[in-house]
Amino acid sequence: MSREQPVAGHRERLLAGAVSCLQEKGYAATTVRDLVAASGTNMASIGYHFGGKEALLHEALEECFRLWTARVEQAVFASEDDDADMAGALARGLTALLEVFKESRPLLIAFVEAFPPAARSEALRARLAAAYAESRASGVAMVRRVSERTGRLPPFDPEVFVTVMMAVQDGLILQWLIDPDNTPEASQVLAVFAALPEMTGGAR
């Protein structure tokens, strides 16, 4: 008897279901049963398309990175009428990031939960590194797009700038999860950035 092949579309449904589970339950608490229920598929489909639950969740984490980056980009370029300068773009992007915190606490927990196992899993570490690389490339593209709109080159290496901003984002996530009431607002973070040239004597 021939082996029945999984129905077309199961992979996409599993990935969407995994993203939903990460957003609602987090990384550590998501089970195979949760993934099957969220996707309307079956356990065999997980093995067939992804090789197992962990691989599916790893790919779903990458997809969450993409969704997060897309939201920031949408905020940065919300309208052609918005101020096109780098400071305005940074303010809109940072504000969008902090708004995501309030809406997506389980997803933030899933993001943080992925790091300890990544220290021991080469596969997960590679997935997270790839997600960071993709987000970094998207951020660099945003910086260059703003630069084109203003006709001015940024006074920094775009890739280094985006990497630093990602580090700031990760630190804010950790602080917000532990002590949201004392995590700086976007305006406070921007005020610190604005004061840096004076604090450093304008060093480059």
HELIX and SHEET records of a PDB file:
HELIX    1   1 HIS A   10  GLU A   24  1                                  15    
HELIX    2   2 VAL A   32  SER A   39  1                                   8    
HELIX    3   3 MET A   43  PHE A   50  1                                   8    
HELIX    4   4 LYS A   53  VAL A   76  1                                  24    
HELIX    5   5 MET A   86  GLU A  103  1                                  18    
HELIX    6   6 ARG A  105  GLU A  113  1                                   9    
HELIX    7   7 PHE A  115  ALA A  118  1                                   4    
HELIX    8   8 GLU A  122  THR A  150  1                                  29    
HELIX    9   9 PRO A  158  ILE A  178  1                                  21    
HELIX   10  10 PRO A  180  ASN A  182  5                                   3    
HELIX   11  11 ALA A  186  MET A  199  1                                  14    
END                                                                             
